Amino acid sequence: MGPSMRINRLVIAGGILAALVPTALLGFGYTMKMRQLLLDNTIEQEQSFVSEAAIYIDRVLTDHRNALQLAADQIGAQSMDPAAATPTLERLRALFPLFDRILLAPPDGIIAAAAPAVAENGQSSIGTTVTDRSYFRIPLQKGTAYIDPQVLIGRTSGQPLMAMGAPVKAPDGRVIGVLGGTIELDSVTSLIRRLTLGRTGHAVAVTREGVTVAHPNAKFLQERFSFASQPIWTHIAGRQQGQILGYEDEAGNSRFAAFATVPATEWKVWLSQTHAEVDDEFVTRLASSAIWPLIALLGGVVLSVLLSRLIARPIEKLQGTAEAIAGGELDLRAPTDGPEEIASLAAAVNAMAEALRQRITTEQEARSAIERTVTAYGGFAERVANGDFSSRLEVGDAGDLERLGHALNSMSGSLGLLVGEIKLATNQLGSATAEILAATTQQAAATSEEAAAVRQMAASVHELRQAGESVARRTQTVVEMAQKTENVAETGLQSVEETIRSTEEGRQRLETLAERVMNFSERTHEIAELNATVGELAEKSNLLAVNASIEAAKAGEAGRGFAVVANEVKELADQSKAASVQVRRIIADIQRSAQAAVIAAEQYAKASDASVVTSRQSGSSISMLAGRVSEASQAARQNLVAAEQQQAGIEQIALAVDNIEASSAQTVSATGQVEQSARSLHDLSQSLEAIVGRVAVRHGT
């Protein structure tokens, strides 16, 4: 064991640990909870900010889109007149100043009116084509207002823009143009750029493809930086809103964020902050609240010192008394004052000291008597060991030692008688062991010869078992091959039956189809008769139109209108006649096709009948083959059963021979051991005769 520690120090150490461990556990739990609460509050605040920003941007864009649609409806009522539409464009721009420019373009995509007509750089957008712009193409094609989610670069201003368009519809509902509006991207994203949180928090907006829309670093917007390859994209792609507990930004900093989606454009907006800033704030708060755990720890230490003094003083007094008693001062007693447990311990120590003093006195007196008796008994034992069995002890009144003395005297007399009997027995044992040794030598030789014969028989039985196993394996192979052949035959028979059934079903369906074709052909005759009637009516109408034209010519100016009608009737009659000729040609083609289909159906029916006959013949052959294979398989199984029974018998014989061989080997081994034991017994009897002879001589018999 290592060096021990004083009890007052143990009590102080225990008190410190009792105060330190809960304080440390509470401090650690409070620390982790405080950091998590700080992180949760911050990320919830971020979520609130970005959600409100996304809703605000969506509302602004939606309001501008709706206003653009109302203006487009007013322009549509004016039939796309650029001069009449210009005041409407200017009023719309005055009411919605976020519009950088409002454009009106007909379906050819060339701008016909704009507000303002001239940009700040002096260039006019009138006459510019916008056919390649989505905000023009989609409203023109779909007839609905559209907000382009992509960031555009203005052709006249050169600034990043976002655009929207609304279809201009005529009173009859036709799309006759598109009214488009552009908004400087900076006007829309200024709110996003103003979103900050702490020292490192900033907001970012990207399109649904990940291209930068707003970023504190203007370089990202100028270079159209794509976040689709950044780690954050795996968290926000395909989601409308949520929180990201950790990711690495484009600069490699560890950040957390909350994001939301602008419904009108599907832009992703997120507000993020670095973990390092949250950790710094957490450390600051933790440092300001760390004084209370230290005060609790100090109080625990003070209480531990006071408690150690109260407990350690009585124990130290008891310790001094115990050490003195251990040094031999058996008359010294411990004080019994102090706490109840320590007083009880002191009383027990005092009782132990008194009992120890009395036991030591008694043991000293007994030790002297025992030493004298042991000396006398030792001399007696030496005489008996030297062969003097006539010596006897003088036994006094000493309790257990008296009984031991009488027992030793009886033992000495018994040993004298036993030595005489042993001498006689050893003489007889010598003669018997000599006879046993001769008999066991002969038996060992005979047993060795029997073991050799058994080993030869075992080798022959093992060869027979191997031959039986080979026959069984070959029979099993034949059975398996027969079973596989039987299965193949059954499968082939099933396939033939399925082929016959499928062929008959196809033949029936084809006959049904042929009947329908014949019915259809008969109907074409009725159509031909109706077509002939239509042709006759066309001829009569043509003749009637010619007569009407003649009568109209006779009537002069009054019959001009009737002549026009007659001419139309004539043209209608010609068209009816041409149509009847075409119908007659189509009907002839249909009739030829129907006849060909019927002939083909009859040929297929004949071929199907022949195929059914052939398939049934094949089925009969396969069925016969399956029967033969089944008979062969049954015979092979019977052979396998017989082989297995034969092999079982051989196995039993081999097992019996193995048992006989093992028994024979054990017998040989046992016979050798018996022979060796007989030799040892003979040698032992001779040694015993010599020993008994020496003892007897010393005993004087």
C-alpha positions in Angstrom: 0.0 0.0 0.0 1.1 3.6 -0.6 1.6 6.2 2.0 -1.6 7.0 4.0 -3.2 10.4 4.4 -4.3 12.0 7.7 -8.1 12.0 8.3 -8.3 15.8 8.6 -6.7 16.1 5.2 -9.1 13.4 3.8 -12.1 15.3 5.2 -10.8 18.6 3.7 -10.2 16.9 0.4 -13.6 15.3 0.5 -15.3 18.6 1.2 -13.4 20.3 -1.6 -14.5 17.6 -4.0 -18.0 17.7 -2.7 -18.1 21.4 -3.5 -16.0 21.2 -6.7 -17.8 18.4 -8.5 -21.3 19.8 -8.4 -20.0 23.2 -9.1 -18.1 21.9 -12.1 -21.0 19.9 -13.4 -23.4 22.7 -12.9 -21.0 25.1 -14.5 -20.4 22.8 -17.5 -24.1 22.3 -18.0 -24.8 26.0 -17.6 -22.0 26.8 -20.0 -23.3 24.4 -22.7 -26.9 25.5 -22.2 -26.0 29.1 -22.2 -24.1 28.8 -25.5 -26.9 26.8 -27.1 -29.4 29.4 -26.0 -27.3 32.2 -27.4 -26.9 30.3 -30.7 -30.6 29.5 -30.8 -31.7 33.1 -30.1 -29.3 34.5 -32.7 -30.4 32.1 -35.4 -34.1 32.7 -34.6 -33.4 36.4 -34.9 -31.7 35.8 -38.3 -34.7 33.7 -39.4 -37.1 36.5 -38.4 -35.0 39.1 -40.3 -34.6 37.2 -43.6 -38.3 36.0 -43.6 -39.5 39.6 -43.2 -37.0 40.8 -45.9 -38.2 38.0 -48.3 -41.9 38.9 -47.7 -41.1 42.7 -48.2 -39.3 42.1 -51.5 -42.1 39.8 -52.7 -44.7 42.3 -51.8 -42.8 45.1 -53.6 -42.3 43.1 -56.7 -45.9 41.8 -56.7 -47.3 45.3 -56.3 -45.2 46.6 -59.3 -46.2 43.6 -61.4 -50.0 44.2 -60.6 -49.6 47.9 -61.4 -47.9 47.0 -64.7 -50.8 44.7 -65.6 -53.3 47.4 -64.9 -51.4 49.8 -67.1 -51.2 47.1 -69.8 -55.0 46.7 -69.7 -55.5 50.4 -70.2 -53.1 50.5 -73.1 -54.9 47.5 -74.7 -58.1 49.4 -74.6 -56.3 52.1 -76.7 -55.2 49.6 -79.4 -51.4 49.9 -78.7 -51.2 53.6 -79.9 -47.7 54.7 -78.7 -48.7 58.3 -78.5 -51.8 57.5 -76.4 -49.8 55.0 -74.3 -46.9 57.4 -73.3 -48.9 59.4 -70.7 -50.0 56.1 -69.1 -46.4 55.0 -68.9 -45.3 58.3 -67.3 -48.1 58.2 -64.7 -47.2 54.6 -63.8 -43.5 55.6 -63.4 -44.5 58.6 -61.2 -46.7 56.4 -59.0 -44.0 53.6 -58.7 -40.6 55.4 -58.7 -38.7 52.1 -58.3 -39.3 51.6 -62.1 -36.1 52.6 -63.8 -37.8 52.4 -67.2 -41.2 51.3 -68.6 -41.2 49.9 -72.2 -44.0 49.2 -74.6 -43.3 46.7 -77.5 -45.6 45.1 -80.1 -45.3 41.4 -80.9 -42.3 42.0 -83.1 -40.3 43.0 -80.0 -39.2 46.5 -81.2 -39.8 49.1 -78.4 -42.5 51.6 -79.6 -42.8 53.8 -76.5 -40.8 54.3 -73.3 -40.9 56.3 -70.1 -38.5 58.0 -69.9 -37.8 58.1 -73.6 -34.2 59.0 -73.1 -31.9 57.5 -70.5 -29.5 59.5 -68.3 -26.7 58.7 -70.7 -28.6 60.3 -73.5 -29.5 57.1 -75.3 -33.0 56.3 -76.4 -34.4 52.8 -76.0 -37.2 53.3 -78.7 -36.4 51.1 -81.6 -34.4 48.7 -79.6 -35.4 45.0 -79.8 -36.3 43.0 -76.7 -37.2 39.7 -78.4 -34.5 37.9 -76.5 -35.7 39.0 -73.1 -37.7 36.5 -71.0 -39.9 39.3 -69.6 -41.1 39.9 -73.2 -41.3 36.4 -74.6 -43.1 34.7 -71.7 -46.0 37.2 -71.3 -46.4 37.2 -75.1 -46.6 33.4 -75.2 -48.6 32.7 -72.1 -50.6 35.8 -71.8 -49.8 36.3 -68.1 -47.7 38.8 -66.2 -44.2 37.6 -65.4 -41.3 38.6 -63.1 -37.9 37.6 -64.5 -35.9 36.0 -61.7 -32.6 36.6 -63.5 -30.4 39.6 -63.2 -30.1 41.5 -66.5 -27.6 44.1 -67.7 -29.4 47.1 -69.3 -28.6 47.7 -73.0 -28.8 51.5 -72.6 -27.9 52.0 -68.9 -25.4 49.2 -68.6 -26.5 48.7 -64.9 -27.7 45.4 -63.4 -31.5 45.3 -63.6 -34.4 43.0 -62.8 -37.4 43.1 -65.2 -41.0 42.2 -65.4 -43.6 42.2 -68.1 -47.4 42.1 -68.6 -49.3 41.2 -71.8 -51.2 44.0 -73.6 -54.5 42.4 -74.7 -57.0 43.8 -77.2 -60.7 43.9 -76.3 -61.2 40.5 -78.0 -58.5 38.9 -75.7 -55.7 38.8 -78.3 -52.2 39.6 -77.0 -51.1 42.6 -79.1 -48.0 43.6 -77.2 -46.1 43.5 -74.0 -45.6 46.3 -71.3 -42.3 45.8 -69.6 -40.7 47.5 -66.6 -37.1 47.4 -65.4 -36.0 48.1 -61.8 -32.4 48.8 -60.8 -31.3 45.9 -58.8 -29.8 48.2 -56.2 -33.2 49.5 -55.4 -34.6 46.1 -54.6 -31.6 44.6 -52.8 -30.8 47.7 -50.7 -32.8 46.2 -47.8 -30.8 43.0 -48.0 -27.5 44.8 -47.9 -28.6 46.7 -44.8 -29.4 43.5 -43.0 -26.6 43.0 -40.5 -26.2 41.2 -37.1 -23.2 41.8 -34.8 -19.8 42.4 -36.2 -19.7 39.6 -38.8 -23.4 39.1 -39.7 -24.4 40.0 -43.2 -27.1 39.0 -45.7 -26.8 37.5 -49.2 -29.3 37.0 -52.0 -28.9 34.7 -55.0 -31.1 33.5 -57.9 -32.6 30.1 -57.9 -29.6 29.0 -59.9 -27.2 30.4 -57.2 -26.0 33.5 -59.0 -25.3 36.5 -56.7 -28.1 39.2 -56.5 -27.0 41.0 -53.4 -23.8 40.8 -51.3 -21.8 43.1 -49.0 -18.8 42.7 -51.3 -19.8 44.3 -54.7 -17.2 42.2 -56.4 -19.4 39.1 -56.1 -22.2 40.9 -57.9 -20.0 42.3 -60.6 -18.4 38.9 -61.3 -21.9 37.2 -61.1 -20.4 34.8 -58.5 -22.3 31.5 -58.2 -22.9 29.9 -54.8 -24.2 26.7 -56.4 -20.7 25.1 -55.8 -20.4 26.4 -52.3 -21.2 24.2 -49.2 -24.2 26.4 -48.2 -26.0 25.4 -51.4 -26.4 21.8 -50.3 -28.5 23.2 -47.3 -30.8 25.6 -49.1 -31.3 24.0 -52.5 -34.8 22.7 -52.9 -36.0 24.2 -49.6 -38.2 27.3 -49.0 -36.7 28.3 -45.6 -34.8 26.9 -42.7 -31.8 27.2 -40.4 -28.2 26.1 -41.0 -26.3 25.3 -37.8 -22.9 25.2 -39.5 -21.1 25.6 -42.9 -18.0 27.1 -44.4 -18.4 30.3 -46.4 -16.6 31.2 -49.5 -13.6 32.5 -47.4 -13.4 29.3 -45.3 -15.0 30.8 -42.2 -17.3 28.7 -40.0 -20.7 30.3 -40.0 -24.4 29.6 -39.2 -27.3 31.1 -41.0 -31.1 31.3 -41.5 -32.6 31.5 -45.0 -35.9 32.2 -46.7 -37.2 32.3 -50.3 -38.8 35.2 -52.2 -41.9 33.6 -53.7 -42.2 35.9 -56.7 -38.6 35.2 -58.0 -37.6 32.1 -56.0 -34.5 34.1 -54.8 -32.7 32.6 -51.8 -31.9 35.1 -49.1 -29.8 34.2 -46.0 -28.4 36.1 -43.0 -25.3 34.5 -41.5 -22.9 35.1 -38.7 -19.5 33.5 -37.7 -19.3 31.0 -34.9 -16.3 32.8 -33.6 -18.3 36.0 -32.9 -20.9 33.9 -30.9 -18.1 32.2 -29.0 -16.6 35.6 -28.1 -19.9 36.9 -26.9 -20.4 33.7 -24.9 -17.0 34.0 -23.3 -17.8 37.6 -22.3 -21.1 36.6 -20.7 -19.5 33.6 -19.0 -16.7 35.7 -17.5 -19.2 38.1 -16.0 -21.1 35.2 -14.3 -18.2 33.1 -13.1 -17.8 34.8 -9.7 -20.8 32.8 -8.2 -19.3 29.3 -8.7 -16.0 30.6 -7.2 -17.8 31.9 -4.1 -19.7 28.5 -3.7 -16.4 26.6 -4.0 -14.7 28.8 -1.4 -17.6 28.3 1.0 -17.2 24.5 0.6 -13.5 24.7 1.4 -14.1 26.7 4.6 -16.8 24.3 5.8 -14.5 21.3 5.0 -11.7 22.7 7.2 -14.1 23.3 10.2 -15.6 19.8 9.8 -12.2 18.2 9.7 -11.2 19.8 13.0 -14.3 18.6 14.7 -13.9 15.0 13.5 -10.1 14.6 13.5 -9.2 15.7 17.2 -11.0 12.8 19.0 -9.7 10.3 16.4 -6.1 11.5 16.9 -6.5 10.9 20.7 -7.8 7.4 20.1 -5.0 6.8 17.7 -2.3 7.7 20.3 -3.9 5.3 22.8 -4.0 2.5 20.3 -0.4 3.0 19.4 0.7 2.9 23.1 -1.3 -0.4 23.6 0.4 -1.8 20.5 3.8 -0.9 22.1 3.0 -3.0 25.2 1.4 -0.5 27.6 -1.6 -2.7 28.3 -2.7 -0.8 31.4 -3.3 2.4 29.3 -7.0 3.3 28.5 -8.5 5.7 25.8 -10.7 8.6 26.8 -14.4 8.0 26.0 -15.5 11.6 25.3 -16.4 13.1 21.9 -19.0 12.0 19.3 -21.0 8.9 20.1 -19.4 6.8 17.4 -15.9 7.7 18.5 -16.8 7.1 22.2 -18.1 3.6 21.3 -14.8 3.0 19.4 -12.7 4.1 22.4 -14.7 1.7 24.7 -14.1 -1.2 22.3 -10.4 -0.4 22.3 -10.2 -0.4 26.1 -12.1 -3.8 26.3 -9.7 -5.2 23.7 -6.6 -4.1 25.8 -8.0 -5.7 29.0 -8.8 -9.0 27.2 -5.4 -9.0 25.5 -3.6 -8.5 28.9 -5.4 -11.5 30.5 -4.8 -13.7 27.4 -1.1 -13.0 27.3 -0.8 -14.0 31.1 -2.6 -17.3 30.5 -0.6 -18.2 27.4 2.7 -17.7 29.2 1.8 -20.2 31.9 0.6 -22.8 29.3 3.6 -22.4 27.2 6.0 -23.5 30.0 4.0 -26.7 30.7 3.8 -27.5 27.0 7.6 -27.1 26.5 8.4 -29.6 29.3 5.9 -32.2 27.9 7.1 -31.8 24.3 10.7 -32.4 25.4 9.8 -35.8 27.0 7.7 -36.8 24.0 10.5 -36.0 21.6 12.9 -38.4 23.4 10.3 -41.2 23.2 9.8 -40.6 19.5 13.6 -40.8 18.9 13.7 -44.2 20.6 10.8 -45.6 18.7 12.3 -44.3 15.4 15.5 -46.3 16.3 13.5 -49.5 16.6 13.0 -49.7 20.4 9.2 -50.6 20.5 9.5 -51.7 24.2 10.0 -48.1 25.5 7.0 -46.4 27.3 6.2 -42.8 28.4 5.4 -41.6 31.9 2.0 -39.9 31.5 0.8 -37.3 34.0 -2.4 -35.4 34.4 -2.2 -32.9 31.5 -5.5 -33.1 29.6 -4.9 -33.4 25.8 -1.2 -34.2 26.4 -2.1 -37.1 28.7 -4.3 -38.6 26.0 -1.5 -38.1 23.5 0.9 -40.0 25.8 -1.4 -43.0 26.2 -1.9 -43.0 22.4 1.9 -43.0 21.8 2.4 -46.0 24.2 -0.4 -47.9 22.5 1.2 -47.1 19.1 4.6 -48.4 20.1 3.1 -51.8 21.2 1.0 -52.0 18.0 4.0 -51.3 15.8 5.9 -54.2 17.4 3.1 -56.6 16.6 2.7 -55.2 13.1 6.3 -55.6 12.2 6.1 -59.4 13.0 3.0 -59.8 10.8 4.6 -57.7 8.0 7.6 -60.0 7.9 5.5 -63.1 7.5 3.4 -61.4 4.8 6.4 -60.1 2.8 7.7 -63.7 2.5 4.4 -64.8 1.1 4.2 -61.7 -1.2 7.6 -62.5 -2.7 6.5 -66.0 -3.8 3.2 -64.7 -5.3 4.8 -61.8 -7.2 7.2 -64.2 -8.9 4.3 -66.3 -10.2 2.3 -63.3 -11.3 5.3 -61.9 -13.3 5.7 -65.1 -15.2 2.0 -65.3 -16.1 1.7 -61.7 -17.2 4.8 -62.0 -19.5 3.1 -64.9 -21.4 -0.3 -63.0 -21.6 1.4 -59.9 -23.0 3.0 -61.9 -25.9 -0.4 -63.5 -26.8 -2.2 -60.1 -26.7 0.3 -58.5 -29.1 -0.3 -61.3 -31.7 -4.1 -60.8 -31.5 -3.8 -57.0 -31.9 -1.8 -57.5 -35.1 -4.6 -59.7 -36.6 -7.3 -57.2 -35.6 -5.4 -54.3 -37.4 -5.2 -56.3 -40.6 -9.0 -56.9 -40.5 -9.7 -53.2 -39.8 -7.6 -52.2 -42.9 -9.7 -54.5 -45.1 -13.0 -53.2 -43.7 -11.9 -49.5 -44.3 -11.1 -50.4 -48.0 -14.6 -51.9 -48.3 -16.2 -48.8 -46.8 -14.4 -46.5 -49.2 -15.6 -48.6 -52.2 -19.2 -48.4 -50.8 -19.0 -44.6 -50.5 -17.8 -44.3 -54.1 -20.8 -46.4 -55.4 -23.2 -44.3 -53.3 -21.8 -41.0 -54.7 -22.1 -42.3 -58.3 -25.6 -43.5 -57.7 -26.5 -40.1 -56.2 -25.1 -38.4 -59.3 -27.3 -40.6 -61.6 -30.4 -39.8 -59.5 -29.7 -36.0 -59.7 -29.2 -36.2 -63.5 -32.4 -38.2 -63.9 -34.3 -35.7 -61.7 -33.0 -32.7 -63.8 -33.9 -34.5 -67.0 -37.4 -35.2 -65.7 -37.8 -31.5 -64.7 -36.7 -30.4 -68.2 -39.2 -32.8 -69.8 -42.0 -31.5 -67.7 -41.1 -27.9 -68.5 -40.9 -28.7 -72.2 -44.4 -30.4 -72.0 -45.8 -27.3 -70.3 -44.2 -25.0 -73.0 -45.8 -27.1 -75.8 -49.2 -27.0 -74.1 -48.9 -23.2 -73.6 -47.9 -22.8 -77.3 -51.0 -24.8 -78.4 -53.2 -22.7 -76.2 -51.7 -19.4 -77.4 -52.0 -20.5 -81.1 -55.6 -21.5 -80.7 -56.4 -18.2 -79.0 -54.6 -16.3 -81.8 -56.6 -18.2 -84.4 -59.9 -17.4 -82.7 -59.0 -13.7 -82.4 -57.9 -13.6 -86.1 -61.2 -15.2 -87.1 -63.1 -12.6 -85.1 -61.0 -9.9 -86.8 -61.7 -11.4 -90.2 -65.5 -11.3 -89.5 -65.2 -7.6 -88.5 -63.3 -6.9 -91.6 -66.0 -8.6 -93.7 -68.6 -6.6 -91.9 -66.7 -3.4 -92.5 -66.3 -4.3 -96.2 -70.1 -4.7 -96.5 -70.6 -1.3 -94.9 -68.2 0.2 -97.5 -70.7 -1.0 -100.1 -73.4 1.0 -98.4 -71.1 4.0 -98.3 -70.4 3.6 -102.0 -74.1 3.7 -102.8 -74.5 6.8 -100.7 -71.5 8.3 -102.5 -73.1 7.6 -105.8 -76.2 9.4 -104.7 -74.1 12.4 -103.7 -72.4 12.4 -107.1 -75.8 12.4 -108.8 -76.9 15.3 -106.6 -73.7 17.1 -107.5 -74.4 16.6 -111.3 -78.0 17.9 -110.9 -76.8 20.8 -108.8 -74.2 21.7 -111.4 -76.9 21.6 -114.1 -79.2 23.6 -112.0 -76.4 26.2 -111.4 -75.8 26.5 -115.2 -79.5 27.1 -115.8 -79.6 29.6 -113.1 -76.6 31.5 -114.5 -78.4 31.6 -117.9 -81.5 33.0 -116.4 -79.5 35.5 -114.4 -77.8 36.7 -117.6 -81.2 37.1 -119.2 -82.4 39.2 -116.3 -79.4 41.6 -116.7 -78.6 44.0 -113.8 -81.5 42.6 -111.7 -80.2 39.1 -111.9 -76.5 39.9 -110.9 -77.0 38.8 -107.3 -78.7 35.6 -108.4 -75.8 34.9 -110.8 -73.4 35.1 -107.9 -75.4 32.6 -106.0 -75.7 30.3 -109.0 -71.9 30.5 -109.4 -71.4 29.5 -105.7 -73.8 26.6 -106.2 -71.9 25.5 -109.2 -68.6 25.6 -107.4 -70.1 23.7 -104.5 -71.4 21.1 -106.9 -68.0 20.7 -108.5 -66.4 20.3 -105.1 -69.0 17.7 -104.1 -68.4 15.8 -107.3 -64.6 15.8 -106.7 -65.1 14.7 -103.1 -67.4 11.8 -104.3 -64.7 10.7 -106.7 -62.1 10.7 -104.0 -64.4 8.9 -101.6 -65.1 6.3 -104.3 -61.3 5.8 -104.7 -60.8 5.5 -100.9 -63.7 3.0 -100.7 -62.1 0.9 -103.4 -58.7 0.9 -101.6 -60.5 -0.1 -98.3 -62.3 -3.0 -100.0 -59.0 -4.3 -101.5 -57.3 -4.0 -98.1 -60.2 -5.9 -96.5 -60.0 -8.7 -99.0 -56.3 -9.0 -98.5 -56.8 -9.0 -94.7 -59.3 -11.8 -95.0 -57.1 -13.9 -97.2 -54.2 -13.4 -94.8 -56.4 -14.4 -91.9 -57.4 -17.6 -93.7 -53.7 -18.4 -94.4 -52.8 -17.8 -90.8 -55.6 -20.0 -89.6 -54.3 -22.9 -91.8 -50.8 -22.3 -90.6 -52.1 -22.3 -87.0 -53.9 -25.6 -87.5 -50.7 -27.1 -88.8 -48.7 -25.6 -85.9 -51.2 -27.1 -83.4 -50.9 -30.5 -84.9 -47.1 -30.3 -84.8 -47.1 -29.0 -81.3 -49.4 -31.8 -80.1 -47.1 -34.4 -81.7 -44.1 -32.8 -79.9 -46.1 -32.8 -76.7 -46.8 -36.6 -77.1 -43.1 -37.3 -77.7 -42.1 -35.2 -74.7 -44.7 -36.9 -72.6 -43.3 -40.3 -73.5 -39.8 -39.1 -72.9 -40.9 -37.8 -69.5 -42.4 -41.2 -68.6 -39.2 -43.0 -69.6 -37.1 -40.5 -67.6 -39.4 -40.9 -64.6 -39.0 -44.7 -64.7 -35.2 -44.3 -64.9 -35.2 -41.8 -62.1 -37.3 -44.2 -59.9 -34.9 -47.1 -60.6 -31.9 -44.9 -59.8 -33.6 -43.8 -56.5 -34.1 -47.5 -55.6 -30.4 -48.2 -56.4 -29.5 -45.2 -54.2 -31.6 -46.5 -51.3 -29.9 -50.0 -51.6 -26.5 -48.4 -51.8 -27.2 -46.3 -48.8 -28.4 -49.3 -46.8 -25.3 -51.3 -47.9 -23.1 -48.4 -46.9 -24.9 -48.2 -43.5 -24.1 -51.9 -42.9 -20.5 -51.4 -43.9 -20.3 -48.4 -41.6 -21.6 -50.5 -38.7 -19.0 -53.2 -39.5 -16.2 -50.7 -39.7 -17.3 -49.1 -36.4 -17.4 -52.5 -34.7 -13.9 -53.3 -36.1 -12.6 -49.9 -35.0 -13.9 -50.6 -31.5 -12.3 -54.1 -31.5 -9.0 -52.6 -32.7 -9.2 -49.9 -30.0 -10.0 -52.5 -27.4 -7.2 -54.7 -28.6 -4.7 -51.8 -28.3 -6.0 -51.0 -24.9 -5.7 -54.7 -23.9 -2.1 -54.7 -25.1 -1.3 -51.5 -23.3 -3.0 -52.8 -20.1 -1.2 -56.1 -20.3 2.1 -54.3 -20.6 1.2 -52.1 -17.6 0.2 -55.3 -15.6 3.5 -56.9 -16.5 5.4 -53.7 -15.4 3.3 -53.6 -12.2 4.1 -57.2 -11.5 7.8 -56.5 -11.8 7.6 -53.5 -9.6 5.6 -55.5 -7.1 8.2 -58.2 -7.1 11.0 -55.7 -6.5 9.0 -54.0 -3.8 8.4 -57.3 -1.9 12.1 -58.0 -1.9 12.9 -54.5 -0.6 10.2 -54.9 2.1 11.7 -58.2 3.2 15.1 -56.5 3.7 13.6 -53.6 5.7 11.5 -55.8 7.9 14.5 -58.0 8.5 16.5 -54.9 9.8 13.7 -53.7 12.1 13.2 -57.1 13.5 16.9 -57.4 14.3 16.7 -54.1 16.2 13.6 -55.1 18.0 15.4 -58.2 19.3 13.0 -60.9 17.8 
